[in-house]
Amino acid sequence: MRTVLPEPLRGLEELILNLRWSWHHETLDLFQAVDPALWEAVGHDPVRLLGEVSAERLAALSEDRRFLRRLKDATEELHDYLTAPRWYQRLAAAGGEAGAGDAPPRAIAYFSPEYGITAALPQYSGGLGILAGDHLKTASDLGVPIIAVGLLYRHGYFSQSLSPDGWQLEHYPPIDPNGLPLRLLREADGTPVQVTIGQPQGRDLHAQVWLARVGRVPQLLLDSNVEGNDHAARDITDRLYGGGGDHRLLQEMLLGIGGVRAIRAYCRISGHPAPEVFHTNEGHAGFLGLERIRELVSEDGLDFDEALEAVRAGTVFTTHTPVPAGIDRFPRELVQRYFGGGNEEAEAPVDRVLELGAENYPGGDRTVFNMAVMGMRLAQRVNGVSELHGRVSREMFGGLWGGFDTAEVPIGSITNGVHAGTWVAREILELAAREAPEVVESGRGWDEVRRIPAGEVWRVRRALRERLVHDARRRLRESWLQRGASEAEISWIDDALDPDMLTIGFARRVPSYKRLTLMLRDPERLRELLLDPVRPVQIVIAGKAHPADEGGKRLIQEIVRFADAEDVRHRIVFLPDYDMDLGRALVQGCDVWMNNPLRPLEACGTSGMKAALNGGLNLSIRDGWWDEWYDGQNGWAIPSADGLAGPDRRDALEAGALYELIEDHVSAVFYDRDSSGLPRRWLEMVRHTIATLGPKVLATRMLRDYVEEYYTPAAVSARAMAAGGYAGARALAAWKRKVVKDWPRVAVEHVESSGADSPHVGTRLPVRVVVDLGGLDPSDVAVEAVYGRVDESDALVDPSHLELTELAGGDGGGGARRYVGEVPLTRSGAFGYSVRVVPRHPLLAGRAEMGLIALPAAPHGMTNGNLR
């Protein structure tokens, strides 16, 4: 039941229905003023607040002039936030009218299976969802015109508790959308919008669309719990990452296919510009490309190949996992059943659908349909989420671009970032506003952080640590009572943890590769660190295992049993039900953020970024973002033994290094105090960390990178394809068909060079090549010399490329063509070169896009000496 607000308080509903409150402190202050005690009781959930506040209190507030002034100021400030030009609008103005030329896209559709916006809207499980939430919030702050699409899960992910013996227990509390800051998307006549997708046996799956407002960003959440669906169909959106193969496949069909249809309905009703670019956040939403192909075939008269080119041009695909087990793969026959037979659509024949997800490359499994592979085939631009993850992804998916070296696989990277308004403590923001205002006002002047007085930094850090200690004690008490302990048994919790002690945080999902229990490798050594009489350490831990992951649950039980021991339970605690609120408390209050995954299996690891912005130092394996931005002064790198030892030996070596770092470096610096009681060296590292990492780890940097490096080029490509009634898409599809047909006859027939006996740095090496184009025109290809340093195995390392020039009148007979060029010799040492032929077309995003390459039958080049 929704509260009926007195007319003077109607602005409260407007504020609540825009999720900007989740990162806007002044609005949260206003909600708290409604009823401070009730605000705490409802866990800072404004929807629950209005549902439970008394009519008498509302009546009093409606006559409270001071409160009404604050409410008016808050609503006016929100209106200004939603309408004033921001960074993106200025960018579009500088680039000309949006939608023309090389201007940024009019709108971007962003698809994700989960979103972490606020704990009051529990539609997330871990890093993927939190990143998606930060993406939307930052898009709102920058004015980027994103429309977000997801599913509304009636039970969210799950709530976690512990059994008496420390085993993870899952609970799925029902979620009533009417009790969330959502509204149904409705037609002009008030009828709820529904989207429909087909299923086998002629059944249809219907879904209604809930609309959330994330600042300036509309978020569409599809919900299958509607009349017209049978019981099984109603349960499609029951829980995040739940159910078996059919269930998950239907979720992903609804997200991708239904999501595109929901966007079309929203744009028609609201007048929002239609997206030019579609961003697929991981493979779960990959079917959106099929729906867009169907649209183009049925509405614009393109054939499948032409529609595929138009769709690819405007699609960005981001992979978030370096772990094959993290990718959804379905049996081919299951996908065939849902997309074939009576459910097959003429615009998307089932055999073409199956081709998109086929692992038909060396080492692939021919029996599965790979959602990430489909996502990459449907996108002209693909990226990982850190530099290292980009390299790992190029190795994982290199088979899709067979023949090219791993370094040339067209998967780039944009390192993730975090939304400061969500994750940075208010005390830190206020300190920065006072001492380094340019950072807060414009995002510049980060070096000013170094001049903030050390005592002020220490004061704020101590306050945040103390707040974490009190919150941890509350959560610990609730957990022990839930596990069956009596009040008499838990009096020790009053003194658990210490607000003046070095506090290490560890919180993440609990798959085996994140190694929750590496710290327990030598339990006695850990005890010594925790109980050190001079430099003690305390550790706060949180994490959830997937409900089906028995191994992960055993890891949690192992850590809980250790933390239950009477001699250490005041120094190490496991806090159940890891969510956004607990995550925020941890990254704000911990002095050190610990992360020890198996390298290189951490795609990014943004929690360490959040800790850094709050003045925490990282203690981490060099994986994910930490691999590229660790500088020796912003924390500590745990040495990794990857590739040097077997799994057990590797864990032993890395655990030993972890203990040594904590004892001899981390705690030593933390407890080294000057005459005024300040850890001067520690505080220098804190200020250095914020000053140097601040501009890098913010999601504003991340989103600008997406706009400039991916969204805008994708929009330009999409416009080129669509111009003239999709003339570009039709021409490119026809050209690709010709190239694929003739490519088997393309050959490098002869390569020779001169002056190779005594090469010198600064000279050039003439190269002459004869190529059989196999019926292709010279304009269809690029003939390139590939050259550079070679390693011990005679392979080129980070090679350069030189396009060779066709000799005029250089027909070599029989369709052969002659090409020449001069390779620059710019560095001494071992040198080598080769020659290749690759397809070339102005609408391709890069040379490797088609995965086609012709190489000499035998190797050529100099690899048997050094350049002088």
C-alpha positions, 0 to 999 in steps of 0.5 A: 500500500502506497502512502497518500502524501499531503499535497505540500509533501508530494515532492517526496515521491518525486525524489524517491522515484528517482534513484539519484537519492542513492548517491546524493547525500543532501537528499538522504539527509532530507529523508532522514529528517522525515523521521530519524529513528524510523530512517534507521529502522528501515535501513535507509530505504526511503520507500519503506520509510514512506510506507511506515511513517505515521500520518501524524508525522506527515501532517506535522511535516506538511506544516513545517516551513523549514522542512518544506523549504528543504524539500523545495530546494531538493526537488528544484536541484533534482530538476536542474540535475536532470535538465542542465547540459553536462559533459556529453551535451558539450561534447555533442555540441563540439562535434556537431549535431548528434546523429550526424557525421562523427558526432557521438550517438543520439542514444546508447542501449545498455544491456546487463543481466544484473544491476547494483544501484542500491541495496534497496533494489536487490537486483545484483549478485557481484562485480558485474552488477555493481559495475553496471550500476556504476556505469548507469550512475556515471552516465547520468552524471555525465549526461550520456544518453543511455537506456538500460535494460535488465530483468526484474527478479522477484527474489533477487539473488539471495540473502545469506546466513550461517548455520551453527557449524558455519555452512552458508544458508540461502534465503529468497525473500519475495520482492514486491515491485510495488514496494520498490522505487519503480513504475510500470511502463504504460501506454498513453491510455494507461494500459501496461506495456507488454512484450512477447517472445515465442517458445516451442509448442506455440506458447508465448512468454509475456513480460511487463516492463518496470521503469526505474529512473537512475538520475537521467538514465531510464532503466527498463526491467522486464518481469514475466510474473503476469497474467497470461503466462502459465506457472513456469513462465511466470517463474522465468524472472524468479531469481538471478542466475537460478534454474537449469538450462531451459530456465536460463536460456529463457531468461536470456532470450527475454533479456535480449529479444524482449529487451529490444522490444521494450526499448522500442516501446519506451522510445515510442511512448516517451519520445526518447531518441532510438539507440544508435549503439547497443552495448552488450554487458557480457554474453547473457544479453547476446540475443539482442543482436538476433532481434535487431537482425529480425527487425532489419530483415522484416522492416527494411528488406535486408537479407540476413547477412546484410542485417548482420553487418548493420547490427555488428557496426553499432554493437559493443560487446564487453567480456567480464570473465577470464574464466571459461566456467563463467561463460554461459554455454547451452547444448546446441540441441536446446538452442535449436529447439527454442529457435527452430521448428514451429518457433523458427522465424524466417528472418532468423533461420535456426542454422544461422542462429546456431552458427553465431554461437558455434565453437567451430575453431580449434579446441572448441566444443562442437556440441555447445552454443557459446553466448560470449562467442555469439556476442562477439560475432554480433559486435564489431567492437569487443573489449575486456575490463583491464589491460591484463584482462584484454590480453587474457581475452585475446588468448581465450577467444583468439580462435574466432580470428584464426591465423592472426597472432594473439596480439592482433586479435581485435579485443581491446580493453577499457579498465573499469572504474567506480562511482565516487558518489556511491562508494566514497565516504562522506567524510572523505568528500567533505575533507576533499571539498575543504582542502582540495576543492578543485578535485571535487568541483572539476575532477582536476587538481589531484596533486592538491591531495598531497598537501592535506594535513596528515593529522586531518587524514588520520582523523578521518581514517580513524573515524571511518575505521571506528564506524566499521567496527561498530557496524561489524559488531552489530552484524556479528551479534545478529549472525551469532543470534541467528545461528542459535547463540544466546545473549550470554554467549556473545558478550565478547562481541562488545569488545570484538575488533578495535578502532585503533588497530590495523584493519584488513578487509577481504570481501568478494564472491567465493569461487575457488580462484579468488582463494578466500582461504589462502590466508589460512594456509598456515593457521598458526602463522595467521594467529601470530599476526592477529595476536601480535602484542606489539603490532596486531592485525584484525581482518574483516571478511565477507562473501557469498558462494553461488547456491550451487557451488558446494566447494565455495560453501566449504571455503566459507565454512572453513574461514568461519570455523577459524574465526569462531575460535575463542582465541582469535574471534575478536580479531577476525570476523566473517560477516554474512549477507555481503551486499552493497551496504556492507561492501560500502562499510568495508571499503570505507573503513578498512586500512588495507584491501586484500586480494589474492586471486589466482593470476590472471583470473581476476578480470578487474577487481574494482573493490580495491579501487573503492578502498583506494579512493577512501584512503585504503592501501591495496595488498594484492596479487598483480592481477586485474587493474592492480597489475597496470596501476601498482607503482610501488608506493600505493600499496603492496604487490603479493609476488605471484608464482603463476607458471612456476609451480603446481597449484599446491606449491603455488598457494604455499609460496604466495601465502608465505609472501602474504604473511611476510608482507603483512608482518614486515611491511604493512603492519610495520609502516602502520604502527611506526608513529612519530612524536605526535602519534601519526604514522607519517610514512603510512599517511604519505602512501595514503595521500599518494594513493588518492592523488595518483589513482583518483583520476584513474579509478573513477568511472567518469574516466571509464565512461569517457573512454567508452564514449570516445573509443567505442560508442562514437566509432560504433555510431559512425560505423552504424550511420555508414551502414544505414545511409542510403537505405542501408546501402553500406550494409548491403555493399559490405555483405556482398563484398564479404561473400565475394572475399570468403568465396575467393580467399582459398585461392589467395596466395603469397607466391614469392618473397625476396629482399636485397641488402640483407647480408650486412644490415645496419640500423637506420637503413631500409630493407627492400622487399619484393613480393608476388601475390596471387589474388585468386580473382580478387581485386587489388583494392580488396586486399592489403599486402603487408610486411610484418617486421620487428624484434624476434625472440628465442623461438624465432617469433616476432614480438610486438611487430610493426606493419608496412603496407606494400605498394602494388607495382604499376603494370606489375601483373606477374602473369596468371593473375599474380600481382607484384608489390614492393616496399622498404622495411625501416631498420630502426633498432639493433638486435635480432630482427625478422620479417614476414609478408601477409595478405589481409582483406581491406575495406573502409567499413571494416573496423580492422584488418583482423575482423574477418579472421582471414589471412594469407601467409607465405608457404615457407617463412621468409626474413632475417632471423639469424643475426643482429642489426648493427 
